[in-house]
Amino acid sequence: MLLREKNPRVIIKIGMVFVLCFFVMNLLPHPTSSLGDGLFDGVHGVLLGVAIGLLMWGTYLNGKNRRAGNRN
């Protein structure tokens, strides 16, 4: 699994992919029904939440490795 190694660069790259997916979803046509609109907003929020979490985790691990003297 990609996240098993806890390599900060890989985690940050995966987070950036989620950010890209978040912005690409804005280009899609928005649904007109209330059910579709709620689902669209939910997926949009999950993508942004996962992206922020992965970017913060990768940044934390990167700083932790720098303080320990390990350069990845």
Contacts in CASP RR format, 6 or more apart in sequence:
PFRMAT RR
TARGET T0000
AUTHOR 0000-0000-0000
METHOD contacts of the structure
MODEL  1
MLLREKNPRVIIKIGMVFVLCFFVMNLLPHPTSSLGDGLFDGVHGVLLGV
AIGLLMWGTYLNGKNRRAGNRN
2 10 0 8 1.000
2 14 0 8 1.000
3 10 0 8 1.000
3 11 0 8 1.000
3 14 0 8 1.000
6 61 0 8 1.000
7 61 0 8 1.000
7 72 0 8 1.000
8 58 0 8 1.000
8 59 0 8 1.000
8 61 0 8 1.000
8 62 0 8 1.000
8 63 0 8 1.000
8 65 0 8 1.000
8 72 0 8 1.000
9 62 0 8 1.000
9 72 0 8 1.000
11 54 0 8 1.000
11 57 0 8 1.000
11 58 0 8 1.000
11 61 0 8 1.000
12 54 0 8 1.000
12 55 0 8 1.000
12 58 0 8 1.000
12 59 0 8 1.000
12 62 0 8 1.000
14 54 0 8 1.000
15 50 0 8 1.000
15 51 0 8 1.000
15 53 0 8 1.000
15 54 0 8 1.000
15 55 0 8 1.000
16 51 0 8 1.000
16 55 0 8 1.000
18 47 0 8 1.000
18 48 0 8 1.000
18 49 0 8 1.000
18 50 0 8 1.000
18 51 0 8 1.000
18 54 0 8 1.000
19 48 0 8 1.000
19 51 0 8 1.000
19 55 0 8 1.000
21 47 0 8 1.000
21 51 0 8 1.000
22 44 0 8 1.000
22 45 0 8 1.000
22 47 0 8 1.000
22 48 0 8 1.000
22 51 0 8 1.000
25 40 0 8 1.000
25 43 0 8 1.000
25 44 0 8 1.000
25 47 0 8 1.000
30 37 0 8 1.000
30 40 0 8 1.000
31 37 0 8 1.000
31 39 0 8 1.000
31 40 0 8 1.000
62 72 0 8 1.000
65 71 0 8 1.000
65 72 0 8 1.000
END
